[in-house]
């Protein structure tokens, strides 16, 4: 039997694929662009028809495809989402559920590097469903934009069903063979493109400050959003940069195209930009398609602090929501509820600092809520995402401070200097009242 014969034998309709998922089963869903829209729509239809109940979905980072299908509010009695990273869809479901006294999203805390273990250690995954690129002549599909936990969970799940989409880029490093797949659905649908938020003036100022802290030959990790993209824009004149990042973004791709990134000075994976998942626009997806200079790796590798530290001069740039005067960061909790998650922030904070010549940078605007709240505060409103012991360099539009080796009073002074001027007297008085100044 040839690989093409096996492909034909395992071909299913979306309805047939969803019929293989039964009540009470644990289903892992590909992350972000790896969500399989046709399979999820068919699974939602089964739930709507009361054909399944208590199906547990495990996933990070949903897109509107899930929001329009399995994450519809009216299906929460039959589909039980277990989410490791909240986004707009989950926040809406939680808010509505709280208002109406209904259980919706089950949030699961944890580091992104541990994702495969978090999903599989308590009980096996009954089915893994994800979008992949078309099969090559050797029988391999690419996991495309989403190696992350997919490659590991696919090989431990009891059943693997994929959605083959010609728009999914073929990316080296994350492959799955037709012999490992129990069923496949064909569905060519353009990939979701993440909306770009226009940069604020503070983003440009922060980007320029951070660019001044980055040496030629550094190895970059960037988060998502206007602020990290502003940092990338300010780095376009740098040279010999490398990339070892959890998320591959349009900003990093722009640096590759500009010649700022060539990965020539990397110790680990020299010559290659390494990522574990990608999210952006069609320009990004076209760039990584069959690009020999780009490879995806499992999240357990990419986000392992020991692996991160093998490269010299790693610069990790991540955003936060709040920083207290000792340097502890809350990057996931807002207005009294869970807003996002820890993701891989602490993985890279620790890995970058352990790198020879490395710098872990936490960045944020000095204020929030149209300037009415200070992000630098005496007390965090939520959990600690990055402990004060780990925080290295903090940047706002007012400058930067290296907190390593500083006493608590020295940290308080340095952070107050990074706060918006209208909040500095208030923060100073509070710090003195608490005895930290």
N, C-alpha and C positions, 0 to 999 in steps of 0.2 A: 504493500500500500504506500503511495506517495504522500508527501505532505499536503498536496492539493486534494487528494482523496480524503485524507483525514479532516481537512478543512470543510469539505462538502458534507461529510458525515456529521460534523458537530455544529453545523449551521442551524440556528433556531430563529423563530420570530421572537419579538420582545415579549409577547404574551406567553409563549412556551417557556422562555427563560424565567419569567416571573413565577410561573407555575411550579418551578423547582424549589421555590422558597416557601417554607411552611410555617405555620403558627408556632410561636415560641422560639424560633431560631435566632441566632446571632449572626448579623450580616455586617461585614465591613465594606464600606463604600470608598472608592477612589477619591482622592482629595482634589478639591478645586476643579481644574479642567478635566480631571480624570473621572468626574462623576459621569455615569452613563445615562444620558437623558431618556432614551427609549425604554431601557430596563426600569428606570425609576418611575416613569409614567405608567408602565404596565403594573408595577408593584403597587403604586397608589390606586390604580383601578381595582386591583384585587381587594385592597383594604376598604375602598369605598363600597364594594359589593359584599362586604362582610365575609370574604373568603379566607382572610387571615386575621390573626389577633396576636398581640404581644410580640411582635417582631422587633427585636432590638437592633438599631442601626448605630454603628460605631464609625466616627469620621472626624476629620479636621476640616475646617474652612469650606463652607458650602457656597454655592453660586445660585443665581436665580432659577436654574434648572431644578434644583432640589426644592427651592421655595415654592415652585409652581406644582410640585408633585408630592413627594413623600413628606415634605415639611409643611403641608397645609394644616392649618389649625384644627379643622374638623376631623383630621385623621389621627390626632394625638391620642385618642382612646385605643387605637389599634396598632399604631406604629410608635415605638418608644425611642426617640433619638438620644443617643449617648454621645455628647459632643465634647471634644477636647479643646476647641477654640471657637469662641462665640463671635458671630458677625451680625450684621443688620437683621438677617432673617431670624436668628435665634433670639436676639434682643426683643424683637417685636413679639415673638411667641411667648417669651417669658413675661413680658409686660401685660399682654392680654390675658395670659393664664392667671397671673396674680390678681388682676382686676376681677376675673370671673371665678376665681377659686378652682382653677383647673390645672392639673399637672401637665406640663409640656416637656421642656428640655431638661434632661439630666446632664448637668455639667460635670466633667471628669477632670480634675486638676492633674497636671503632670508636665514634665519636660518633653519637648518634641523628640529629643534623642531617644527617649524611652518608649516611643509610640508603639512599636511592634510588641513589646513586652506588655505594655498596659492593655493592649487589645486582646492578647491571647493567653496570658498566664493564668487567669482565673478560670477560664473555660475555653474550649476550642471555638474558632470561628467556623460556622456552618457553611457560609458562602462569602466569597469575595467577588464584588462586581466593580468593573472599572472600564474606562475607555482606553483603547490602545490604537497604535498606528497599524496600517495594513501589514499583512504577513509578507516576509521576503522569501526568496526562492529556497532558503534553507529552513523555512518553517518557523522563523522567529518574528514576533511582534515586539515593537518598542513600547515601553511605558511612557514614552514621550515626555511631557512636562512634569510628570509626577512619579518619580522613583520612590521618594520619601519612605513611607511604611509599606507601600504597595508590593515591592519586590519580596519583602520578608513575609508579609501576611499571606500573599498569594501562594507561597510555598508551604504554608502551614495549614491553610484552610481546607476543609473537607471537600469543597467544590469551588471551582473558579469559572466564572462566566464573564466574558469580555464583550464590549461593544466596539466594533471595528469602525474607525472613522478616518477617512482619507485626509481630513484637515488636521489630525493630530500629528505633530512633527515627529520624525524619526530621529531619536536622540541616542547617541552611543552610551553604553554603560548600563542601561536598564532594559533587559530583554527577557521575554518569556516565550517558551516554545509551545507550539500547537499541541505537543504531547502532554503538556502540563495543564491544558485547558479542557473543561468539561462541556462547554457550550460557547457559542459566539453569535452575536447579533450584528448585522450590518446596518449602520445608520450614519450617513454623511451629513454632519451638521456643523456649520461654522463655530469655532470655539468662542466662548465668552471672552470679551475684552474688558479688562478692569478699567473703570473710568479714571481719568487723570484729574486730580484736584489741582487747581491753579495755585502756584506757590504764593505764600504771603511774604511781605517784606522781611519778616523775621526769618523765614526759611533761607532767603538769600544771604542774610547776615551770618546765620549759623553755618551755612555751607561754606562761606569764605573762611570763617574761623577754623573749621575742621580741616579744610584743604591745607591750611597753613601748618597743621599738625602732622600731615601725611608726607612722608619722604618718598622720593622715587624708589621703586623696587619693593614697596609695601604690598602686602596681600590683603585684599579687601573683603569684608562682609558688610552688606547693607540690609536694612530692613525695608519695609514697604511704605510708600506715601510720598507726599510732596517734599518733606524735609530730606530724606535720603536721596531723592532725585536731585535736589538742589546741591547736595554735597557732591554728587557725581558730576553735575554740570560745572562745578568749580575745580574739578580735578582734570579737566580735559587737556591741560598743558603738561601734566605729569607724564612720566615715562617709566617703562619696565614694571608697571603694576601687575599684580596677579589677582586672581579671583578664587576664593574658596568660601562659598556662601550658602546659607540655607536656602534663600530665595534669590532666584535670578530675575532682575528687574529691567525695565527699559533703560533706566539710567546706567546700569552696568553694561548693557549691550551698546549703548552710545559710546561709552569709553573704549570698548573693544573696537568699534568702527573708527574711532578717532585715532587709534594707534597708541592710546595711553596704556592699554592692557595688552601685554604679550606673554605674560606668565613665564618670562625667561629667568627670573630669579627665585622661583619657587623651589623649595627643597622637596616637597611632596607633590606628586603629580605635575612635574615641570612641563611647561608648554600647553597646559590644559586649564580652562576655566571649569571649575567643579561646582556643581549645585545639586540640591536634592529635589526642589520643585521650582517651577517657573510660573509667573503670572504677569500679564501685561497686555500687549496689543499684538495685532497681526504682524507688525514689523519684527517684534521679538520672536514670535513663533516661526516666521519664515527664516530668521537668522540662525536659529538653532537647528533647523531641519537639516540633517545629514552634514553637520558642520564638524569636521575632524578636530577643531580646536576647543570643542565644548563636550563635556561628559556629565552625565548624572550619576550619582551614587546613592546608596541607601542612607536614610537619615541617621541610622546608628553609626555610620562612618563619618558623614559630613559634620554632624553636630557633636561628635565625641571630642571633649576638650583636649584629650591627649593627642588626637589626630590634628586638630586645629593648631596646637602649639608646635607641631613639627616644622611648620613654615616659619621663617623669620619675619619680623616686622609686620605681624598681623595687625590690621586696624579694623576693629569691629565698631560699627555705628548703629545704635539702636535708640528708639524713642521711648519716653516714659510719660506718665500722666502727672506724677507727683514725686518730689524729692524732699525728705525731711532734713532737718539741719545737721543730722549726723551722717547723711549720705545714703540712707536707705531709700529704695525706689519702689513705688507702686506703679506698675505699668499695665494693670489689667482690671482695676476696679474703679467705677465712676458713679457718682450720684447715688451711692448706697447699694449698688448692685454690680454683679459681675458684668464687665463690659467686653473683654476679649479673653486673653489667657496669657500665661507665661511664655508659651511657645518655646523658642530656642534662645531667648535672651540670655539666660544665665549660662547656658552651654558656651556661648561665644564670649560673654564677659570673662569667664574663667579661662577659656582657651586662648583668647587674645593676650591677656595679661601674662599667661605662662609662656607665651612665645618670646623668643629672644628679640628684644627691641620692640615688642608689641605694645599696642595701646587699645584699651577698651574705652570707648566713648559712649556716654549716655547723654542724649540731647533732648531739649524741649524748649518751647517758647516759655518765656518767663511768666506769662499769664494765661488764663483760660476764661471762657464765658465773656467774650468781648472786653477783656481787660479788667473784669470785676473780681477775679480770684487769682491769687498767687499760686503758681505750681510749686514754688519752694515754700515749705510750710513747717510748722513746729511738730505737727502730728499727721501721719498718713491716714487717709480715710478708708483704706482697704488693706489687703494682705501685702506682705513684702515680696516683691518679685525678684529684686536684686538686693541682697543684704548689704549693709554698710561696709562689712568686711571686704566685699568684693568690688564695690564701686571704685573706679579708677579716675577717669577724667569726666567732668560734667561740663556741658556747654549750653549756654543760652545766647540770645542775641547780644547780651552784655559782656560776653567774654567766656573764658574757660578757667577751670580750677582742677588741679591734680590733687586728689584727696589722699592718695596713698602716703602713709607715714605721718599724717597730720593728727593732732589730738582732736578731741571732740569740740573743744572751743575754737581751735584753728579752723576746723571744718565749718563750723557755724559762721565764722567771719567770712570765709571764702565764699560760701554759698549765698549769704546775704548780699554780697557784692555782685552776685549774678542775678539777683531778683530785680524785678521792676523797681525803679526808684521810689514810686509811691508806696511800696510795701516795706521798704527797708527799715524805717523807724519802728513800725509795728513789729516786725520780726525781731529786731534787736531788743526791744522791750520784753517781748515774750521769752526770748532766749535768756535774758538776764533774770527774769522772774523764775525760770526753771533751773537756773544755775549752770546753764551750758555756755554762758559768756561771763 
